[in-house]
Amino acid sequence: MNPGVRRLLRPSWLISHVLVAALIVSTLCLGIWQLRRLDERQSYNDLFESRSSQPTESLMVLLEGAEDITNIFYRSAEVYGEFDSSRQVYVVNKAQDGVAGVHAVSALKVQGEDTYVAVNRGFVPRVLYLEEGQKNLLPPSGIINIQGLVIEDKEDTRGYGDEVAEIDLETLSSYWNVPLAPVVLQEQFENDTKQILIPLPAPDLSEGPHLSYAVQWFIFMTIGLIGYPIVLRKIARQTIQVA
């Protein structure tokens, strides 16, 4: 065995080999993970576009006909009913167009039903929320028709209160003491300069940075696969020449 090879088999170099191998495997796994994230994002975008482009239907009809509640997520739906102004919470720590604020969520009593629907009525900047309080954020009165996007709720571990972290239907149902439909309706309305609440934007349907991140990880992996052996070969030759 020549001196160059023997040098590269010393304990310090063996540790280096293991570390580089681990980095190569890690970058490979990270690149594959980003590709999976990209595939998930593309699947979500396709599903959202497919469902949201369908005609608007009655929310109650959609709920009655859904064998699996997830099958009606992202559908456009409408419901007739009356808001209960005593049942309203605010989802905090939200941002829109770089502005911090809250989402106003109100309980809508469905006309002719014993069921309520949690309606996300829109965004309000936190400055206005703190200045105006709740007096100008109450929902309209009377029987109205609400159109919106059917979305799922999210678990909220903060518990009860007028300010919540997420729209958790089970928690809200207990807090409001009313039966709630198993979905959230995200209201869609025309932007009115007299309306404090701002419509929520449509979900971002871009593919995100996942592909570029995957390429970067694969480049790092390639550098390790090609560059490290070149370095080892150069060191081995220098060792032989010195010997």
N, C-alpha and C positions, 0 to 999 in steps of 0.2 A: 504494500500500500504506500503510495507516494506521500510526501510530507503535506502537500496541500489538502488531500482528502483527510489525513489524520487530524489536521488542525480543525477542519470543519466538523469533526466528530467529538470535539472536546465538549464538556458539559455546558459551558457558556454558549457555545454555538448550537448545541442541541435545544437549549431553551429558546434561542432565537428562532430556530426552525419551527418549533411547536407554536410559538406566538404568531409567526407569520402565517402558518397553516390555519390557525384559529381565526385570524383576521380575514383570510381568503374565504373560509367557510361562512363567516359572519356576514361579509359583504354580499356573498351569493344569496344567503337567506334573506337579507334585507332587500335586495333587488327583487327577488321573487315575491316577497311580501308586498312591496309597492305595486307590482303587477297585479296581484290579487286585489289590492285596494282599488286599482284602476278598473278592474273587471266589475267589482261591486258597485263602483260609482256609475259606470256605464249602464249596468243593469237597473240601478235606481232611476237614472235619467230616462231610460226607455219606458220603465213602468209608470213613472210620473206623467210623461208626455202622453202615453197611451190612455191612462185613466182620466186625466184632467181634461183631455180633448173630447170626452164623451158628453152627451147632452146633460144639462142640469136636471136632476130628478128630486122628488120629495125625499127628504132625509129619512122619514119614517118608513117609506116604502123600501128604501135601500136597506135599512136595518132589518125589516121584516123578511126580506128576501135573501139576506146574507147568511150562508151556512157558516162562513168564517168571516169574522168582523174585519180581518186584515184585507179582505178582498174589496172593501169599499174605501180604503184609505186613498186619498188624493182625488176622489171623485168630487165633482161640483154638485152641491145639493142646496135645497132650499127648505125652509120650515116656517110655518105660520105660528105665531104665539105672542106672548106679552112678557116683556122683561120684568123681573122682580128687582127693583132698585135697592132693596135691602140685602140682596145677595150679590155682592161684587167683590172681587179680590184683584190684586195687582201683582203681576209677575215681575220681580225686580231684576236688576243687573242685566238688562237688555240694551242693545245698541242698534242704531239704524243710521246709515250714512255717517258713521263716525260720531254720532251723538248718543250719549247715555240716556236711558229712560226706562219706562215700564210698559207692560202690556196690560190693558184693562180687560178683565174677564168677568162676564155677567151671566147670571142664570136666566134662561128663557123658558117660561112655562109654555109647553106645546099646546096649541089650541085643540080642545077635545080630547086631550090625553092627560094622564096623571104623571107624565114624564117631563123632566126639565132637560135642557141642553146647555152645556157650558159653551158660551160663545166668546171667542177671543176677538174683541171689537177693534183692536188696533193699538198703535204705539203712541205714546205721549212722551216728549222730552222730560227728563227728571226735573229740570228747572221749573217748567210749567206745572208739573205734578206737585211739586213742593209749594209753589206759589198759589195755585188754584185750589189745592186740596181735592176733595171729592165732589164739591158742589157742581162743577162744570163737566165732570166726567161721568155723571150718571147716565144710564141708557134712556132712550126715548120711551115715552109712555104710549099705551094703547096697543091694539093688535097690529102687528106689522109682519112683513115678509122679509126674512133674513136669508140671503144667499151667501154661500161661502164654500171653503175647501174642507173636506173631511180629513182630519188628521188624528193621529194617536196621541194619547196622553203620555206623560213621563212621571216616573216615581219622584216624589218630593219627600226628603227626609227631615225637612224643617218642622213639620207638624202643622198645627192650625194657626190661623191668623189672617189679617187682611192683606199682608204682604207674603207672597210665596215665592219659592225658587222655580217651581215647575207647575204645570197644570196636571195635578194628580187627581183623577176623577173619584177614586175611592175616598181620598182625604177630603175633597170638596163636598162630596155627598154627605159625609158625616158632619162636616163643619156647617153646611147649609141646612142639613136635616131634610133633604129632599132626594128623591130618586133621580139619578142622572143617566142619560143615554151613554152607552159605552164608547162614544167618540167625542172629539172636540170639533166644533165648527169654527173655522177661521174666517171671519167675515170679510167679504170683498165688497167695496163700495167706491164710488167715484170720489176723487179728492175734492173736498169742499173747503174753500178758504175760511168759512165760518165754523168749520169742524175742528175742534182741538185735536181729536184723535187722527192719527195719520195711518193710512192703509198699510198693512204689512206687505213687504215685497214678495214676489214669487220666489220659490227656492232657486238657489244657484244651480243651474244645470250644466255648468262647465265640467270638464274632466279633472280639474284640479292639477296639482303639480306632480301627481304620482308617476307619470311616465318619465319626466325629467329626473326625478329622484332615483327611479330605477336605473336609468342610464348612468347616472353618477356612481351608484353603487357598483354596477357592472364594470365601469371604467377602473374604479379602485381595485376590484378583483383582478382585472386584467393586468394592471400594473404590478400587483403582487405576484401573479403567475409568471409573468415574463421578466419583470425587473429583478426580482429576488434571485432567480437562478443566474442571471447575468452577473450580479454582484458576487455571488458565491464563486462563479467560475473565475472572475477576475482576481479574487482573493487567493484562490487555490493556485493560480499561475504565479502570482507574486511570491507566494510561500515557496514554490518550487525553485524559482529563480534565486531567492535568498539562500535557500538550502544548498 
